[in-house]
Amino acid sequence: MKTYLTATLLAVAGTAQAHITLEQPEAPAGSSYRAVFKAGHGCEGGAATKEIVVTLPEGLRGAKPMPKAGWTLTTKQRPLKVPYDSHGKAVTDELAEARWVANGEANYVQDAWYDEFVLHVSLPAEPGELAFAVRQVCTQGEWNWAELPSAANPKPRAPAVRLKVLPARTEAHSH
């Protein structure tokens, strides 16, 4: 019982310290995916969030950010290494960055509040892990959630937002 309680308390404590996370941290390869980035707190000292910048990993197709009331959305594109055809049209670039900036103090996400920032993407056909760098700019300071775990730093202070791309689902044939 004591071990269970300790594990539960550690899990809750870890959740309370959660940074920018994905609502669904796993999805099947080749699927359409709604990436919901959850901002659960502001910056150090309780500073409110006024800007979120998501840098997308390469290999996502057709990425589209969702506009957010009270925020200005801007995007940056990057050229594809290998263009592809989509519905008879050559696609030569992809979304590299989505930036949401609050339109004034009334739209800031206070430290005690929670908010979400959404992108829709098509995932790569191959399983693996994708890392999104997310910069959270606050009224004072900022967090750059972009660190990846390593042997030297297995639990980074500002971890990147990671998505585990699982093997594609196979549909069972039924009668």
Secondary structure, DSSP 8 states (H G I E B T S, - for coil): -HHHHHHHHHHHHHHHT--EEESS-EEETT-EEEEEEEE---BGGGB-EEEEEEE--TT-EEEEE---TTEEEEEEEEEEEEEEEETTEEEEEEEEEEEEEESSGGG-B-TT--EEEEEEEE--SS-EEEEEEEEEEESS-EEEE-B---SS-SS-SSB-EEEEEE---------
